[in-house]
Amino acid sequence: MPWELPILRPDDYFMINPFDDNAGTFCILVNQEKQYSLWPTFKPAPAGWKLAGGPDGDRETCLAWIDLHWKDMRPASLVAEMSDIESADPDRV
């Protein structure tokens, strides 16, 4: 009998990226620069990140919370630096 390849279904060889899994459960992390991240609850938070205090839940719930609370996309250090520059010379900014 000749050698035959097994018949594979898509679920047999495609893995869902846990960050894109609409059926996953997520938490919200924040770093010291006040940047937010959606994070799968089964994975430990990476160094430099902590729980933001938002809800754990489905992807859409967590993204809605981030959208509501993350108003300034600039890193906190840039916000502080620009504030210092503006305080020193308001015409410069």
Residue pairs with C-beta under 8 A, 6 or more apart in sequence:
18 24
18 40
18 42
18 43
19 38
19 40
21 40
21 59
22 58
22 59
23 58
24 40
24 41
24 58
24 59
25 40
25 41
25 42
25 56
25 57
25 58
26 38
26 39
26 40
26 41
26 56
26 57
26 58
26 59
26 62
27 39
27 40
27 41
27 51
27 52
27 54
27 56
27 62
28 36
28 37
28 38
28 39
28 51
28 52
28 53
28 54
28 55
28 62
28 65
28 66
29 36
29 37
29 38
29 39
29 45
29 49
29 50
29 51
29 52
30 36
30 37
30 49
30 50
30 51
30 52
31 37
31 48
31 49
31 50
32 48
32 76
33 75
33 76
33 77
34 70
34 72
34 75
34 76
35 70
35 73
35 75
36 52
36 66
36 69
36 70
37 49
38 59
38 62
38 63
38 66
39 45
39 49
41 56
45 51
52 69
54 62
54 65
54 66
54 69
55 61
55 62
55 65
56 62
72 79
74 82
82 93
85 92
85 93
86 92
86 93
